[in-house]
Amino acid sequence: MTVSPCRSKFFVEHKDLYHFLLSVQENCLTNDCQQIVSVSLDIDWVDPLVVLEKFSQANEINFYFENKGKGEAIAAIDAIAKLQIDGQDRFIQAEHFIKSCLKNIINFGNTNQPFAGTHFFCYFSFFHQKVQINYPFPSATIFLPRWQIAVKNQRCVLVNNIIISTRVNIKKIVQKLHTQLQIIESLQDYSPKLDFPAQFSKKPVTNSVHFKNSVVSALEKIQSNHLSKIVLADVLDVKSSNYFNLFKSLDNLRQIHPNCYIFSTSNGKGQNFIGASPERLISIHSQQLITDALAGSAPRGQTPAEDAANANRLLNSAKERHEHSLVIDFITQRLTQLGLLPQVSAPRLRQLSNIQHLWTPISAIVPANVHPLKIISQLHPTPAVAGAARDIACAEIRRYENFERGLYAAPLGWIDAEGNCEFIVGIRSALIDGDRARLYAGAGIVAGSDPDKEFAEVQLKLQALLKALV
Ligand SMILES: C=C(O[C@@H]1C=C(C(=O)O)C=C[C@H]1O)C(=O)O
């Protein structure tokens, strides 16, 4: 093959990449195949949210994940491979999809840095089947992005996943990467533009009477030993005079909730699902798994003394401890069934800006043959978002809630080629569709729950989210 001389600085600096891609293409010619290359480049620091705002297109899917406290943020834009499915075996199919893609991926560049190399982005719905036929997300989406930009510990990595076939023009591919890099570099001092405040109208879909009646009815079922816990959610519908500014909302969320996971995902059809969740479903780093049992809540106090009193009451409440222990028992049981040896830490407080929770991190070593999605399929939904016994609670949730949960309270995160992953539970979240938003939040109901207090807890969560959206 003839290689024309490349004179630009980029080609000189990246001649290794250029020659690497050419050799991959020659291999494709010989074997009559396609190959995916994950190109990882260290770049100067830039805010991934700003890159998302600049690069995302309404007709392309994307994903955003940030934990400000951990100094981590990752944006994934557009897909070069994607699986969108419904049905019960969605986790198994997702695992197969990832494994079969990985067989055809090679890496280029420095893959030792955090977030370098191939990452798959995944989001699932709470139930594997939807009742609301026109709900805008399928029950599982897994994609390999075209562009991925991430920061950790002040370092920044760009990943460009490229399909190499016999037909593509390697020079054009390298030029495109060069152009994108130049745009990204120009974004270092760019801040997203802010809209003028809009007028908002709010309409709760379930009124307080419906929610409280559901709690009363659920308590009767708990009393008669039909189940021991159920998590009931409520929604708040909001209409704005302007389109919601997604980036402003995400920026607000990360400022207000620096120790939560801020997330956003687009279906490529104009709808986005965003939120700020304190709950990690699983993270795995070098086979070390951590999952959060998070259940049992109290508001933050207005003064340090009130705050401490609320915290003390929460830590010492038999009702809250019972609600919490149902989650620990379920998680440890499920991990044990998978052959893992869960280690349970002492319960502590997870204090957020508006609310505090009982929190027990649980850790385990994951054998190399257990895929993260297998663990997720066993854990989701935990009693933190469904109830106990789980199947009964899920059936009752369908009966009580007169809206589709969709992506609310469901797993959402990334997996890399080595089986490292980070998945959260998509609570305190909103479905955004132009000038409309539907906000979701719930609360766990156990024996001793007070319908007024549970309603107040849900409202507290919804209002905190609403404040960030407007
Ligand atoms: C279901 C939600 O939160 C869950 C319910 C909690 C509770 O009732 O104490 C606490 C944390 C979460 O496990 C939600 O915020 O939507």
The ligand as an SDF file (V2000), in Angstrom:
LIG
                    3D

 16 16  0  0  0  0  0  0  0  0999 V2000
  -35.9100    4.8630   46.7430 C   0  0  0  0  0  0  0  0  0  0  0  0
  -35.1620    5.9080   47.0800 C   0  0  0  0  0  0  0  0  0  0  0  0
  -34.2630    5.8940   48.0900 O   0  0  0  0  0  0  0  0  0  0  0  0
  -34.0660    4.7360   48.8630 C   0  0  0  0  0  0  0  0  0  0  0  0
  -34.8820    4.7760   50.0860 C   0  0  0  0  0  0  0  0  0  0  0  0
  -34.3640    5.1540   51.3030 C   0  0  0  0  0  0  0  0  0  0  0  0
  -35.2620    5.2080   52.5110 C   0  0  0  0  0  0  0  0  0  0  0  0
  -36.4580    5.0320   52.3990 O   0  0  0  0  0  0  0  0  0  0  0  0
  -34.7540    5.4400   53.6190 O   0  0  0  0  0  0  0  0  0  0  0  0
  -33.0230    5.4910   51.4180 C   0  0  0  0  0  0  0  0  0  0  0  0
  -32.1740    5.3640   50.3750 C   0  0  0  0  0  0  0  0  0  0  0  0
  -32.5780    4.6550   49.1580 C   0  0  0  0  0  0  0  0  0  0  0  0
  -32.2830    3.3210   49.3090 O   0  0  0  0  0  0  0  0  0  0  0  0
  -35.2450    7.2060   46.3480 C   0  0  0  0  0  0  0  0  0  0  0  0
  -34.5900    8.1540   46.7830 O   0  0  0  0  0  0  0  0  0  0  0  0
  -35.9580    7.2820   45.3510 O   0  0  0  0  0  0  0  0  0  0  0  0
  1  2  2  0
  2  3  1  0
  2 14  1  0
  3  4  1  0
  4  5  1  0
  4 12  1  0
  5  6  2  0
  6  7  1  0
  6 10  1  0
  7  8  2  0
  7  9  1  0
 10 11  2  0
 11 12  1  0
 12 13  1  0
 14 15  2  0
 14 16  1  0
M  END
$$$$
